[in-house]
Amino acid sequence: MFPVIDPQNGIPIFEQVCRQVKFAIADKAYLPGELLPSVREMAQKMAVNPNTVARSYGELQREGIIESVRGTGMQIAADATQLCQKERKRLIQERIASVLQEAKASQISRDDVNRFIEREMNRLWKNSQ
């Protein structure tokens, strides 16, 4: 379900784990009330240290994405899907802003940027239909 973590991409590994769990929840791969894999299972799936997964689970719990069920494990919180979808949109907006700042700094015209965006959107959405 989860791609391999990339230790070279500049994002801390625990944050990559958090993002991937959030993206899975946003995509409804995990539904509210469903149990997450144990720390050990998730660590094996993602090929990371169990302490890293435990840290990620702790962060997700602090954010209200998952909650502890005594004697059972960690489950997806009732409003986690909406929270994760909102977070995913925020991350995408940040990435777009970063790309646009780079384009502006490179003195690429708005018209060129619009053409790039339209071409890429047409390519991606055409392939997904």
Secondary structure, DSSP 8 states (H G I E B T S, - for coil): ------TTSSS-HHHHHHHHHHHHHHTTSS-TT-B---HHHHHHHHTS-HHHHHHHHHHHHHTTSEEEETTTEEEE-TTHHHHHHHHHHHHHHHHHHHHHHHHHHTT--HHHHHHHHHHHHHHHHHHT-
